[in-house]
Amino acid sequence: MFIDYHTHHERCGHAVGRLEEYIERGIAIGLDQLGLSDHMPLLHVDPATYLPEMAMAMDELPRYVEEALHLKEKYKGQIDIRVGLEGDYIEGYEQQIERIIKAYPWDYVIGSVHFLGTWDVSDFRQLAQWDNRDVNVVYRQYYDAVQKAAKSGLYDFLGHIDMIKRFGYKPAEDMLALERETLGIIKDNNMAIEVNASGLRHQVNSMYPSRDLLEYACQIGIPVTMGSDAHAPERLAENLEVAQKCLKEIGFTELATFCSRSRILLPF
């Protein structure tokens, strides 16, 4: 199986390329399944006054779904398209998130934590937010949000679960116990996680999650899927061969795929 379940396109504002360009690229490189998974519109901050180019506008969401479903049918037989959404977990906004999820026929929804309050910890433009903060506290807040996302019942798998490490801020405290506790909660809530290869091109130069966390996930039986988190068609499936090799070395024998919100494990 050669799959990529995490991609973004021009509607989100900080990616480039049309959906069809991603599909054509996926066919060219031999993907078996391509997941379209653009960012859910912002709910807890005002897009008009917040930083620009963070996510698609709310009125673009139905257009995104309509186009994705059309392309899924158009390219049937050439590539298996799965229509998804990366839905930020925002504590206190669970009902609004649920309404968006229930309004459309998704194949899957990724639960990702980008925001701690109004701070997007994945945004390089907001690095000053780290100033005068206790890195240990930030890490604990982040994993608390990941745990709540796992418990929410809103998502099919969790994305880049240790993305808080992206910019190289390291806690003085050992977070292994907290990270394993988080994986235990993911397991208890029958969730899958993704291996997100984008960290290999980020400052941290490490996949999300790290190999030691993947080893523990394998040990306790958490299913995994794969995504490049591509923000341009030419980055589709980038470094996924590295991710797949790592998964095989660890002992994973199946990848989680999704159709109509149902998880299907396939050998790879």
N, C-alpha and C positions, 0 to 999 in steps of 0.2 A: 504494500500500500504506500502510495506517495500522496500525501495530503497536506493542505495548508488551510487552517481554519481561522486565521486571524489576519485580516486585510482591511485597509482603509482607502478611500478614494476621494476625489476632489470635493465632494459635498461637505466633508468635515472641516474644510478650510485650511488644514495644515498638512494635507496630502495632495498628491497630483495624480492625474490619470482618471479616465472614465471607467465605469464598471466593465464595459465591453473590452477595453484594453487589457484589463486584468485577466479576463476570460481567454482572450486570444493568446496572451502570454502563458497562461496555464496550459493551454492546449499545446503550445510550442515546446514547453519543457516537460510535458508528459505527466501532468498531475492527474491522478485518478479522481480526486475530489477537491473542489475549491470552495472554501467558505467565504462568503461576503459578509462583513461584520462591522459596518461603520459605527461611529460613536452615536450613542443616544443623545438627543438634544439636552442642553443644560436645563436643569430644573430649579436649582437652589441658588443660583446667581443670575443676575440680569445680563443677558448677552449683549445688550446695548451699552452697558457701562463696564462690563468685565473686559478682560483682555480679549482681543479679536482672535478669530480663527481657532476656536477651541473645539467646536462640534457643529454638526449640521443644525440648521434652523428647524424649528418645529414644523413649519409648513413644508419643509423638504422631506420629512419622514415618510409620508404616504407616497411621494414620488419615488423615493428610494426603493421602497418595497415593490411598487408597481413595476419599476424598471428591472429590478432584480428577478422578480417572478417571470417577467417576459423573457429575459435573457436565459433563465433556467430552462424554459421551454424551447427557445430558439436553438440552443446548443445541446439539447438532449441527444445522446448518442455519441457526442464528441467529448464531452466532459461532464462530470456529475457536479452540478452546482447546488450548494446548500446555502439557504438564505438566513442570515443571522444578524445579530445586533450585539455590540459591546455596550452593556448597560452598566454605567457607573453605579456602585453602591453608595448611596448617600443616606446616612442615618437620619431618620425622621421623615424621609421622603419615600418610604416603602410603598405606600398606597399609590402615589403618582407613578412610580416605576412600574408597579403591577398593572396599572391601567394601560400604559404603553405596551407592555409585553402582551397583554391579553387582547389588544386591538388588532394584532396582525398575525398571520400564519407563519411564524418563525420555525425554522428547523432547529435552531438553538439560540441561546442567549448566553453570552459570556458575562460573568460577574467580575468586575475589576474595581480595584480601589485606586483612584488617582487623587481624590480629594480628602484632605483632613480639614473639615469645615469648608472655608472658601479658598484654602490653599491647595493648588494643584501641585503635588510633590513631584510630578513627572515633568513639569514644565521648566526648561532651562531659564526662562525669563523670570522665574520666581525664586531663584537660588538665594536671594537676599533674605528670604523667609527663614532660612536655616540660622541666620545670625542671632546670637544670644539665646538660642534654644538648646535645651538639653537633648542631645542625640538619642540617649537612652529612652527618654520620654517619648520622642517622636516615633521611635521604633515600636514601643509598646502601644501607642495610639494606632499606628498603622496595622499591626497584627490584630488588635482588638476589632478594627473595622473589617478585616478579612474574615475573622471568626464570625462576626455578625452577618456578613454577606453569605457565608456558608449556611448559617442557621435560618436565613430568611426564606428559603424555599423558592426564591425568584429565578434562580439561574440553573443552567445545565452543567457548566463547569466554570472554574475560577481561573482568571487570567493572571499571568506574571505575579505570582503570589509573594515574591520577595523583591518586587520592583523598587522598594524603598532604598535599596542599596545603589540605585542607578548612578548617582553623582559622586559616589565614593565616600559619603559620610558614614563613618563607622562608629558604632556604639562602644563605649568602654566596657560595658557589661557583656557577658556571654549570653547571646539570645537563643542558643540552641534549644533549651528547654521550652521557651515560648514558641519557637518555630515548630517543634515537634508537637506541642499542645495544639497548635493551629492545624497541623496535618491530622491529628487525631479527631478534631472536631469536623474537619472536612470528611474524613472517613465515616464518622458517626452519622453524618447527614447525607450519606450516599452520593457524595459529589465526586466529580472528576476534576483534574487540574490540567492545565496546558503546560507543555514545554515550549517556552517562548524564546526563540533564538535571537531576538533583536538585541539582547544584552551583549552579544558578541561584537556588535558594532557600536555599542555605547561605551562611555567612559569606564564603566566597571569591567568590561571585557569578560563577562560571564553570562551564561544563560540564566533565565528565570524559570524555575528555581535553580539554585546551585546543585551540583552533583550530590552533595551529602544529603540534601533534602529529598532529591529524587530517589536516592538509595533507601531512605526511610519510608518514602511513599510506596516504593515497591515492596518493602518488607511488610507493611501493614495492609497492602492490597488496594491502593488507590489507583483507579484507572487514569490513563494519561492520553491526551491528544497533542497535536503539534500545530504551531503557528509561527509565521515569520514576522507578524506585525508589520507587514510591508506598507509603506506610505507612498510607494511609486511602483508601477508595474514591473520595472526591471529588478526590483528587490523581492519579487514574489519567490517564495521558497528559499530565500537566502539563508544559508547555514543550516538548513534543515537536515542535510545529510550528516552534519556534525551531531545534531540533536539525535537523529535516529541511531547513529553508531553508539552514542552514549547510552541510549535506552537499552540497546541490545546488550552492551557490556554489563549493565547493571542487572539485567535479567528480565526486563519487560519483553513479552512476546506478542502483545496485542495493543492496538491503538483504539481509542474511543472515537467513534464517529456518531453523527446525530442526524435524525430525520424526523420531522414533525414532533420535536421535543422528546424523542425517544433515543436512548443511548444504545448503540450497536457496537460491540467489540469485534474487531477484525484482526486476524494475524498479519504480522508484517515481517 
